[in-house]
Amino acid sequence: MENPKTPYLNHGDPLHSFESIFHKLRTAFQTLFSALPLFHDHHASGPDPDPDPNSRIRPLLEDAAILLRCCLVSLTLSLSDRKFLLDNTRFIHRAVHAFVSVDVATSRRRTFLRFRNFISGADVELSDSCRPILCTLLEVVADELLRHRTLRSYLMLVDSVSSMDEKLFVCNSMHDDFASVLLKGI
């Protein structure tokens, strides 16, 4: 009997496995973002500490990065379900937009990051020590974009129907190849 909380865990259907991975990624992002230090929490404690690689955040980041990579690769496989591809490419597009739209600000000589949590929809001010964490996730995306032409084309398709504020890509008009795509904000 299937667990009602995870109705798409059907071991015989690859699409259900991919849906499960995307569900786990959303949960991993939610857990990671809720654990990130906020600027106002560290404001009174002096300079931001460097992120400790053995801290409680490191395993959360590693889980999110692995799941993100799996989800990105799953989009490159020959899947016949267009709704799955479109919905999950939109989700990845929102995630990438959040990662490249981080605004670095200063208050009383302290640096912090304005970040749009695309899972909760909340705007948060993160401690500057979160910069390497967000960069790690962006590096995973950049790595897979460089490897997979189909992933670039799916993201560019979603980008083409996005509002001007949500655009991620700038194309070099001299080339028709998707390899000439540049990610804005990097």
N, C-alpha and C positions, 0 to 999 in steps of 0.2 A: 504494500500500500504506500502511495506517495505521501510525502510530507507536505501538508498544505502550505507551509511557509516557502517551500521551494518547489513549485509545481512543474518547473521545467527541467528537473533532473531525470532525464530519461537516457539511460546509458547507451541505448541503441541508436539515438539520433544525434549526429554531430551538432546540429543547430541548437538543440537543447543544451548541449554542453557549453557552447559558445555563449548562449544567453546566461547560463549560470556563471560563467567567468565575468561577464559584464556586471551582473548583479553583485558578485564578490568585489569587483573593482569599485563600484559605487559605495559599498560598505567600507572598504579599505580607505577610500578618500575621506569619507565622513569621519571615520575613527582618527585618521591622521590629522585632518584639519582641526578637529576638536582638541587634539593634544598639543598643537603648536602654541608656543608662548606668545601671548598678546603683548603689545607695546606697553599698555598701561599697567600690566602685571609686573613688568621689569623696570618701569620708570623710576621707582624709588630705590631700587637695589643697585644703582650704579651702572657701569658700562655693561653692555650685553656680553654674556659669556659666549665663548665659542661653543658650537654644538658638540657635545660629547658623543663620540662614535658609539659608546656603549650605553648611551642613555635609553630611556624608554621609547624615545621617538625613532631611533635607528631601526629597530625591527619593524615598526609600522611603515617607515619609508621603504624599506626593502620589500615588504609585502606589496605595497602599492605600486612600486616600480616594476616588480615582476608581473603583477596582474595587468598593469598598463601595457607592458610589452606583449603579453599574451593576447590581449584584446586587440591591439594594433595589428598583430600578425593574423589574427582570426579574420579581420576584415579583408585581408589580401587573398584569402582562399576562395575558391569557386563556390559561392553559395547562391542558391537560386532564390532565396527569400529577400526580395528587394526592400521590404519593410524593415527587416532586421538590419540590413546594411545602412539604410537611410537613418533610422532611429539612432543607431549606435555611432554612426559617423557624425551625426549632429551632437551627440553627447561628447565625443572626442573633440569636436570643433569647439564646443563651449569650454572644455577643460584647457585646451591649448590657448584659447583666447584669454582665459583667466591667468595662465602662466605668463604670457607675454605682455599682459596689461598691468602688471604690478607697477605701482607708482612708488618711487622712493621719495620720502619726505623727511623733513627735519623739524623737530620741536625742541627748543631749549638745548640746542647743540647735540641732540640725540637723534639718530636716524631710525626710521621705522618704515614698514612696507604697508601700503594700502593694497589690499587684496580682496577681490570679489570671490567669495566662496560659492562656486557654481553649483554645489550640492544643496546648500541651504538657501542660497540667494542673498545671504547677508554680506555686507561690506564690513571688513575687519581691518584693524591696524595691528599688524604682526610685528613682533620683535625683529630687529635687523638680523638676528642670529638664524632666522628662517630662510634667508636668501639661499644658502647652499642646498637646502631641502627642496625648494621650488626649482632651483637650477637642475638638480638631479632628475626631477620628473620631466622637465623640458628637454634635457639631454636624451632621455629615452625616446621621446617623441621625435626629436631631430634625427636620431640614429635610425629609427624605423622609416622615417620619411625618405632618408637617403637610400635605403635599401629597397624600398618597394614603390615602384611606379604606380601601381594600382591604388595604393593608399594615398599617394599624392593626388591622384585624379579624383578619388572619392571626396577627399577633403576640399579640393578646389571646386568640385561640383556644389557641395554644401555652401562653401564660401561665396560662390557666385550668386546665390539667392539670399545671402545674409545682408543685413542692413550695413550701411557704410561704417557705423560705429563698431560693427562686429567683424569686419573684413580682416583676414589674417595674411593674405598673400598678395604679393606684387609680382606680376609676370614680366619678364623681359620680352618686350614686343619684337625683338630681333630673332627670337627662336620660338618655334611652335612646340618644342619638346618640354614636357613637364619638369625635366631635370633642371630647367632654368628658373624654376620657381624660387622666390625668396620669401622667407617668413618675415613679416613686418615686426619691428620691435627688437630684433636681435642685433 
